[in-house]
Amino acid sequence: MRALVTGATGFVGSAVARALAAGGWQVRALVRAGSDRRNLRDLPLEIASGDLTDRASLDGALDGCEALFHVAADYRLWTPDPQLLYRTNVEGTRNVIEAARRAKVARIVYTSSVATVGLPVDGSPGSEETPVALTDMIGHYKRSKFLAEELVRGEARTGAPGVKVQSIARASRSTATTRRPGSGCAAS
């Protein structure tokens, strides 16, 4: 099987790409022009130049792929232009999911963030089941990841026939775990 990994030049994305390659997948990495590619060194993968904001590049990158592992994110905690976070994290997520649908990708795995985990009022550790709302998100990074996650949840509920968006896992503060790529969930 061939999979596209977004964010493959980053810490988590390169680990996903490495695990997929070790598992026998043909890996294609979506890489922005000028990105530091050191994390991809010595990995048996194909590079697809592109960007989450460039729909044509996403169509080309997903051509022939059976799976999408969307790991990319703009994780800056502050920027003078917060709209850049929303453009990448929310609109970029929408763009890559729409491109995956056009390419008839059978499996989409989205990597969220611990930043979206709710905090219980009693001070106990939060988990994936802890109720949380956009108003609980402090800062643009957390808000953008929360909105992206909600978008993916909506896609999973109303997905096109033949397309399954895998469930989203968020690492709770008490039990931070990551499942193997291909197992259905990813966490960061």
Wavefront OBJ file of the C-alpha trace (Angstrom):
o trace
v 0.000 0.000 0.000
v 1.075 3.566 -0.663
v 0.529 6.296 1.925
v 1.043 10.027 1.881
v 2.445 11.459 5.112
v 2.058 15.191 5.671
v 4.434 16.731 8.186
v 7.008 14.015 7.472
v 9.935 16.397 7.995
v 8.889 16.933 11.616
v 9.516 14.838 14.701
v 6.209 12.951 14.819
v 5.711 12.843 11.043
v 9.147 11.352 10.413
v 8.458 8.697 13.060
v 5.178 7.854 11.289
v 6.957 7.681 7.916
v 9.696 5.479 9.396
v 7.179 3.096 10.982
v 5.162 2.856 7.786
v 8.278 2.103 5.727
v 9.373 -0.526 8.265
v 5.897 -2.056 7.958
v 6.271 -2.484 4.213
v 4.313 0.568 3.054
v 5.390 2.655 0.087
v 5.714 6.098 1.656
v 5.330 9.433 -0.053
v 6.142 12.532 2.002
v 4.528 15.904 1.347
v 7.385 18.381 1.771
v 7.330 22.161 1.428
v 10.025 23.814 -0.653
v 12.858 24.824 1.633
v 11.905 22.456 4.461
v 14.712 20.880 6.448
v 14.768 17.260 5.246
v 17.293 15.822 7.694
v 14.604 13.719 9.435
v 13.938 11.987 6.117
v 17.561 11.031 5.484
v 18.017 7.321 4.879
v 14.264 6.680 4.673
v 13.018 4.769 1.641
v 10.386 7.234 0.522
v 9.278 9.428 -2.326
v 9.218 13.198 -1.918
v 6.186 15.118 -3.184
v 6.804 18.863 -3.182
v 3.740 20.737 -2.018
v 1.885 22.626 0.652
v -1.394 22.201 2.506
v -2.557 25.515 1.043
v -1.829 24.423 -2.554
v -4.706 22.189 -3.662
v -3.062 21.176 -6.944
v 0.037 19.943 -5.107
v -2.164 17.891 -2.780
v -3.947 16.268 -5.716
v -0.605 15.260 -7.208
v 0.794 14.048 -3.891
v -2.241 11.846 -3.208
v -2.388 10.341 -6.692
v -2.121 6.564 -6.317
v -2.264 6.580 -2.505
v -4.529 4.288 -0.520
v -3.962 6.074 2.786
v -3.310 9.543 4.145
v -1.543 10.163 7.454
v -2.114 13.864 8.136
v 0.481 14.818 10.731
v 1.421 18.328 9.564
v 0.635 21.347 11.721
v 1.794 24.858 12.359
v 2.613 24.484 16.038
v 3.860 27.972 16.835
v 2.416 29.140 20.129
v 2.611 32.754 18.984
v 2.831 34.542 15.656
v 2.220 38.171 14.691
v -0.339 36.899 12.171
v -2.514 34.247 13.885
v -4.451 33.658 10.662
v -1.439 31.675 9.414
v -2.157 29.060 12.088
v -5.777 28.738 10.954
v -4.749 28.672 7.282
v -2.472 25.678 7.872
v -4.189 23.829 10.703
v -7.832 24.260 9.713
v -7.955 25.139 6.018
v -4.943 22.950 5.266
v -6.679 20.028 6.964
v -9.831 20.710 4.952
v -7.778 20.908 1.731
v -5.922 17.637 2.281
v -9.082 15.739 3.268
v -10.923 17.044 0.201
v -7.949 16.063 -1.983
v -7.938 12.596 -0.379
v -11.601 12.209 -1.259
v -10.958 13.252 -4.859
v -8.145 10.688 -4.997
v -10.465 8.042 -3.510
v -8.115 7.408 -0.587
v -9.581 4.622 1.536
v -8.119 5.555 4.921
v -7.376 8.908 6.523
v -5.547 9.088 9.835
v -5.467 12.520 11.455
v -3.015 13.432 14.191
v -4.406 15.872 16.707
v -2.761 17.424 19.747
v -2.789 17.112 23.500
v -3.643 20.828 23.380
v -7.257 19.885 22.593
v -7.772 17.746 25.694
v -10.237 19.219 28.161
v -9.323 19.899 31.754
v -11.776 18.634 34.394
v -12.913 21.232 36.924
v -11.825 18.985 39.813
v -8.176 19.174 38.687
v -7.906 15.513 37.716
v -6.104 14.649 34.469
v -8.052 15.174 31.265
v -8.744 12.430 28.759
v -10.312 12.011 25.338
v -13.698 11.785 27.056
v -13.386 15.048 29.003
v -15.939 17.554 27.673
v -14.225 20.478 25.964
v -15.336 23.472 23.896
v -13.697 26.079 21.692
v -14.062 28.594 24.530
v -11.767 26.367 26.640
v -8.943 26.755 24.125
v -6.494 29.466 25.145
v -4.441 30.835 22.270
v -4.638 30.533 18.516
v -2.661 27.295 18.238
v -5.059 25.446 20.540
v -8.105 27.018 18.872
v -6.859 26.114 15.399
v -6.148 22.503 16.388
v -9.533 22.233 18.112
v -11.295 23.545 14.981
v -9.311 21.182 12.751
v -10.205 18.251 14.980
v -13.881 19.205 14.878
v -13.665 19.379 11.078
v -12.167 15.867 10.960
v -14.787 14.537 13.380
v -17.477 15.956 11.094
v -15.860 14.314 8.088
v -15.775 11.007 9.940
v -19.507 11.295 10.707
v -20.587 12.348 7.214
v -17.867 10.779 5.084
v -18.317 9.831 1.460
v -19.110 6.198 0.665
v -15.944 4.112 0.640
v -13.919 6.663 2.610
v -13.308 6.057 6.269
v -11.687 8.707 8.423
v -9.996 6.826 11.224
v -10.812 7.772 14.771
v -8.883 10.566 16.395
v -6.817 9.950 19.473
v -5.503 12.667 21.704
v -2.893 11.857 24.282
v -4.315 12.483 27.711
v -2.043 14.080 30.243
v -2.162 10.941 32.354
v -1.720 8.303 29.644
v 0.198 9.663 26.674
v 0.350 6.844 24.144
v 0.763 6.541 20.419
v -0.578 3.591 18.461
v 1.361 2.139 15.564
v 0.621 3.701 12.165
v -2.000 1.584 10.490
v -3.698 0.707 13.758
v -6.293 3.401 13.226
v -5.207 6.198 15.503
v -2.349 8.570 16.001
v -1.633 10.987 18.797
v 0.797 13.811 19.404
l 1 2 3 4 5 6 7 8 9 10 11 12 13 14 15 16 17 18 19 20 21 22 23 24 25 26 27 28 29 30 31 32 33 34 35 36 37 38 39 40 41 42 43 44 45 46 47 48 49 50 51 52 53 54 55 56 57 58 59 60 61 62 63 64 65 66 67 68 69 70 71 72 73 74 75 76 77 78 79 80 81 82 83 84 85 86 87 88 89 90 91 92 93 94 95 96 97 98 99 100 101 102 103 104 105 106 107 108 109 110 111 112 113 114 115 116 117 118 119 120 121 122 123 124 125 126 127 128 129 130 131 132 133 134 135 136 137 138 139 140 141 142 143 144 145 146 147 148 149 150 151 152 153 154 155 156 157 158 159 160 161 162 163 164 165 166 167 168 169 170 171 172 173 174 175 176 177 178 179 180 181 182 183 184 185 186 187 188
